[in-house]
Amino acid sequence: MNTDIKKKGVADYNVIILTATIFIGFLVFGFSENIKGPAIPKIQTEFSLSEFHIGLLLALNSLGYLLACSFTGWMTKKIGIKATTIASFMTMAFAGLLIYFAPSYISFSGSYFVMYLGNGMLEISLGIMAATIFTKNTGTMMNLSHFFYGLSSMIAPLLSTRLMGLSLSNSILGWRGMYLIVLSFSLIPILPAIFGMFPKEDKNNHERVPFKDFIKNPIAWLILSILSFGVIAEMAVGGWLVNFLEKSYSFDSTTAASVLSGFFFCFMLARLLFGPIIDRIGFVRSILISSCFSGISIIAAVLIGKPAVFLLAIAGFGIAPIYPTVMALMSKVFKNNMDTALTFTLTLMGITIVIGNLLVGAITDSFKALYTHYQGVEAGIQAGYSAGYMFIGFCCMLCFGGTLILYRKLKSINSIY
C-alpha cells in the first residue's frame, strides 16, 4: 500500500515537472519569436540594410523554422523527446551568443537562421511532449500551454525595448545584448527537462503508420486545412488590423493600437478560461463554434463599418482556441503517430501561412487599384484594405467549413472527439 502511494507521489511530481517544462518552454518560445519588432529598425541602421535585406532575413527565418519542422519528428524517434527538447533549448541559447558576436549582416542572418531552427525544434518537441503528458483535460491543458505563449508574445516587445535601452557600465545594452539575455532564458527550462522522467515511447509499431501512408489519410489533410486557415487568420490580424483601421476608417495610431490590444486581451482571456468548456463540449464542436464566431464577427465588422469596430476585438475570443484545440484533437486522432502528424501538419502549414499573407496583400492591392481607377484614391484605399481584411474573416469561415466536413467524416466512423 505504502509502495503504491509512493509511486503515485513520484508520478504526480513528475507530471508537475514536465508540465513546468512545457509552460516555461512556451513562454520562451513567445519571447524569442516576438522580440524582433523593436530590434529590426536598429539592426537595419547598424548594418545599413535595405527593405529587401530585411525581407530576405525574415524569409531565411521561415526557411529555418520549416527545416526544423521537417526533421524534428524523426529526431525524437532517434534520440527521444527529452534529448530533442533539451537540444532545442540549447540551440536557441547558442543562437543568442552567435547574434551577440555577429560582425556582419551575413553572419547575423546565419545566427538568426540558427535561432529559428531552435524555434521549430521547440514547437515540435513541445507539441509531442504535451500530447504525451496531457492525456486528461487535454483541451484545457493545451489552451493553457498556448496561453503562456500569448502572454510572453504580448510582453516581448515591451521587454525588448526596455532591455535595448538599459545602461550597463556607462554603455547601452543594445539589440545584441537584448538578444543574448532573452535567448539565455532558454537555459531555464532545461533544468526541469533534465529531472523529468519522460514516458517511454511504445516500441510496438503495429499501430504506427508510415509517412507515405499517413499523407494518404484524408483526415490528415482536413486537419491541415483547418489549422492553416485558423492560423492565417490569427497571424494576419496582428499584421493587418492597425493598417486596416488607419487606412479604411482614418483612425489615429493610438486608437487603432488600442483595438489591437483589445483583440489580444480577448485572445489571451479565451486561452486562459475556455479550456474546461472545450473539454466538455468536444474539440471538433469547439472549433466549429470558434471559427464561425470569429468569421462572422470580422465579416460583420467590415460590412457595418465604424459602429461595429468592437467586433474586430472580440473576434479574438473565437480565433484564440483554434490552434491549441486542433493540437488537442490531433493528439487524440493520431495518438500513435503524433510525431509524424506534427511534422506533416506544421511544415505544410508554414508554407500555407506565407501564401495566405501574400493573398491578403494581393487582394488589398487589387481592390485598391480597381476602386482608385473608378472612384479616386481615398475610395481605393478604403476598399482595398476592407477587402483584404474581409479575406481574413473568409479564412475563418473556410476553417469552419473544413471542420464541418471533418465532423461529418468522424461521425460516420463513430470517432467524434
C-alpha positions, 0 to 999 in steps of 0.5 A: 500500500505504502509502495503504491502511494509512493509511486503515485507521489513520484508520478504526480511530481513528475507530471508537475515537472514536465508540465513546468517544462512545457509552460516555461518552454512556451513562454520562451518560445513567445519571447524569442519569436516576438522580440524582433519588432523593436530590434529590426529598425536598429539592426537595419541602421547598424548594418545599413540594410535595405527593405529587401535585406530585411525581407530576405532575413525574415524569409531565411527565418521561415526557411529555418523554422520549416527545416526544423519542422521537417526533421524534428519528428524523426529526431525524437524517434532517434534520440527521444523527446527529452534529448530533442527538447533539451537540444532545442533549448540549447540551440536557441541559447547558442543562437543568442551568443552567435547574434551577440558576436555577429560582425556582419549582416551575413553572419547575423542572418546565419545566427538568426537562421540558427535561432529559428531552427531552435524555434521549430525544434521547440514547437515540435518537441513541445507539441509531442511532449504535451500530447504525451503528458496531457492525456486528461483535460487535454483541451484545457491543458493545451489552451493553457500551454498556448496561453503562456505563449500569448502572454510572453508574445504580448510582453516581448516587445515591451521587454525588448525595448526596455532591455535595448535601452538599459545602461550597463557600465556607462554603455547601452545594452543594445539589440545584441545584448537584448538578444543574448539575455532573452535567448539565455532564458532558454537555459531555464527550462532545461533544468526541469527537462533534465529531472523529468522522467519522460514516458517511454515511447511504445516500441510496438509499431503495429499501430504506427503508420508510415509517412507515405501512408499517413499523407494518404489519410484524408483526415490528415489533410482536413486537419491541415486545412483547418489549422492553416486557415485558423492560423492565417487568420490569427497571424494576419490580424496582428499584421493587418488590423492597425493598417486596416483601421488607419487606412479604411476608417482614418483612425489615429495610431493610438486608437487603432493600437488600442483595438489591437490590444483589445483583440489580444486581451480577448485572445489571451482571456479565451486561452486562459478560461475556455479550456474546461468548456472545450473539454466538455463540449468536444474539440471538433464542436469547439472549433466549429463554434470558434471559427464561425464566431470569429468569421462572422464577427470580422465579416460583420465588422467590415460590412457595418463599418465604424459602429461595429469596430468592437467586433474586430476585438472580440473576434479574438475570443473565437480565433484564440482556441483554434490552434491549441484545440486542433493540437488537442484533437490531433493528439487524440486522432493520431495518438500513435503517430503524433510525431509524424502528424506534427511534422506533416501538419506544421511544415505544410502549414508554414508554407500555407501561412506565407501564401495566405499573407501574400493573398491578403496583400494581393487582394488589398492591392487589387481592390485598391487599384480597381476602386482608385481607377473608378472612384479616386484614391481615398475610395481605393484605399478604403476598399482595398484594405476592407477587402483584404481584411474581409479575406481574413474573416473568409479564412475563418469561415473556410476553417469552419467549413473544413471542420464541418466536413471533418465532423461529418467524416468522424461521425460516420466512423463513430470517432467524434472527439 
